[in-house]
Amino acid sequence: MIADEKTLARLMVSSQKGDQQAYTVLLTEVQLWLERYFRRRCPPAQLDDLVQEVMMAVHNKRATYDTDRPFLPWLAAIARYRWVDHLRKVYRNAEEGLEDYDAPEDSDEEAVLARLSLERMFVHIPDKQSDVIEMVKIEGLSIREAATRSGQTESAVKVNIHRGLKKLSALIEKAE
C-alpha cells in the first residue's frame, strides 16, 4: 500500500536525519508510487529503468528536500524531469537508427516547381516589389544591399516587401 503525503514527508525528514530504517521504508514507498506514475506514461519494458533513474535522483537530491514543503510534488517534479530526459534519449536514439536507405533521394524537382509557382505569382505584383522580395527573402540580401542594388531607399524596400508579400498572400488566399 502506498503511504500518504504526511507519512512520506515524515519518512523523508527521518531519512535526512540518518534513520536508515525510515529511509528503507521511504524508498519502498517511493518505488511503488513511481511504478504507478510511470505505468501510464511509458512502455512496460522501460518502466524499471525509469523507476531506478528516479530513485537514484531522489537518493542524490534528498538533501535538497525542504521539510516545510509537501513531499509528493517534490517527488513528482523529479519524476517528470527524468521522464522528459528519458523521452529525449529514446527519440534521439530512434533518429540515430535511421539508415541511409531511409533518406529521400536528392531531387531538384520540388525546388523547380516552387520557383515556377513563384514566377507565376510575381507577374501579379509590380516589378519593384517582386525584385526586392527576391533579393531579400530568397537571395538573403540585407535591406541595405537590396536598396543599393535596386536603386530604392531602404524605406522604399521595406514598404515594397511588405506590400508585395501582402498582395501575394491575398492571391494565395483567393486561390484556395
C-alpha positions in Angstrom: 0.0 0.0 0.0 1.3 3.5 -0.9 1.7 5.8 2.0 0.0 9.2 2.2 1.7 12.6 1.9 2.2 13.1 5.7 3.8 9.7 6.1 6.1 10.2 3.2 7.2 13.6 4.4 7.8 12.2 7.9 9.8 9.4 6.5 11.9 11.8 4.4 12.6 14.0 7.4 13.7 11.0 9.4 15.8 9.8 6.5 17.5 13.2 6.3 18.4 12.8 10.0 20.1 9.5 9.3 17.4 6.9 10.2 18.2 4.0 7.9 15.1 2.1 8.6 12.9 5.1 7.7 15.0 5.5 4.5 14.4 1.9 3.5 10.6 2.2 4.0 10.7 5.6 2.1 12.4 4.1 -0.9 10.0 1.1 -0.9 7.0 3.5 -0.9 8.7 5.8 -3.5 9.2 2.8 -5.7 5.6 1.8 -5.6 4.5 5.4 -6.2 6.8 5.7 -9.2 5.7 2.4 -10.7 2.1 3.7 -10.7 3.2 7.1 -12.0 5.2 5.7 -15.0 2.8 2.8 -15.8 0.6 5.1 -17.8 3.5 7.0 -19.3 5.9 4.5 -20.8 6.1 1.0 -22.2 6.4 -1.8 -19.7 9.9 -2.6 -20.9 11.2 0.9 -19.9 9.4 1.0 -16.5 12.1 -0.5 -14.3 14.8 1.7 -15.8 12.9 4.9 -15.3 11.9 4.0 -11.7 15.6 3.2 -11.0 16.7 6.5 -12.5 14.3 8.5 -10.4 15.2 6.6 -7.3 18.8 7.4 -7.9 17.9 11.0 -8.3 15.9 11.0 -5.1 18.8 9.5 -3.3 21.2 12.1 -4.8 18.9 15.0 -4.1 17.5 14.0 -0.8 19.4 16.8 1.0 17.6 19.4 -1.2 14.2 18.4 0.1 12.6 21.3 2.1 10.9 19.9 5.1 8.4 22.8 5.1 7.0 21.8 1.7 5.0 18.7 0.6 6.9 15.6 -0.4 4.9 14.3 -3.3 5.2 17.4 -5.5 8.9 17.3 -5.0 9.0 13.7 -6.0 6.7 14.3 -8.9 8.9 17.1 -10.2 11.9 14.8 -10.2 9.9 12.0 -11.9 8.6 14.4 -14.5 12.1 15.7 -15.3 13.6 12.2 -15.6 10.7 11.2 -17.8 11.3 14.1 -20.2 15.1 13.2 -20.2 14.1 9.6 -20.9 11.9 10.6 -23.8 14.6 12.8 -25.3 17.1 9.9 -25.1 14.6 7.4 -26.7 13.8 9.8 -29.6 17.4 10.7 -30.1 18.3 7.0 -30.4 15.4 6.4 -32.8 16.8 9.2 -35.1 20.3 7.7 -35.0 18.9 4.3 -36.0 17.8 5.6 -39.5 19.9 4.1 -42.2 21.0 5.8 -45.5 18.3 4.0 -47.5 15.7 5.7 -45.4 16.8 9.1 -46.6 15.0 10.6 -49.6 16.9 10.9 -52.8 18.1 14.4 -53.6 15.8 15.9 -56.2 15.6 19.4 -57.6 12.0 18.8 -58.8 10.4 20.4 -55.8 12.7 23.5 -56.0 11.9 23.9 -59.7 8.2 23.6 -59.1 8.3 26.1 -56.3 10.3 28.5 -58.5 7.8 28.2 -61.3 4.9 28.9 -58.9 6.7 31.9 -57.5 7.4 33.3 -61.0 3.7 32.9 -61.9 2.7 34.8 -58.7 5.3 37.6 -59.3 3.5 38.5 -62.5 0.6 39.8 -60.4 2.7 42.4 -58.4 4.8 45.3 -59.6 8.4 44.6 -60.6 9.8 46.8 -57.8 8.1 44.7 -55.2 9.0 41.3 -56.8 12.6 42.4 -57.3 13.2 43.3 -53.6 11.2 40.3 -52.3 13.5 38.1 -54.4 16.7 39.9 -53.2 15.8 40.0 -49.5 13.6 36.9 -48.9 15.1 34.5 -51.4 18.7 35.5 -52.0 19.2 36.6 -48.4 20.5 40.2 -49.0 20.1 42.8 -46.3 17.7 45.7 -46.7 20.6 48.0 -47.3 22.1 45.7 -50.0 18.8 45.4 -51.8 18.3 49.2 -51.7 21.7 49.7 -53.2 21.2 47.1 -55.9 17.6 48.2 -56.8 18.2 52.0 -56.6 15.5 52.4 -54.0 15.8 53.8 -50.5 15.8 51.4 -47.6 12.4 52.6 -46.5 11.0 52.0 -50.0 12.5 48.5 -50.0 10.8 47.7 -46.7 7.5 49.1 -47.9 7.7 47.2 -51.2 8.4 44.0 -49.5 5.5 44.5 -47.1 3.1 45.4 -49.8 4.3 42.7 -52.2 4.0 39.9 -49.6 0.6 41.2 -48.6 -0.6 41.1 -52.2 0.9 37.6 -52.7 -0.8 36.4 -49.5 -4.1 37.7 -50.8 -3.6 35.9 -54.1 -2.9 32.6 -52.3 -6.0 33.0 -50.1 -8.1 33.8 -53.1 -6.8 30.7 -55.0 -7.8 28.5 -52.1 
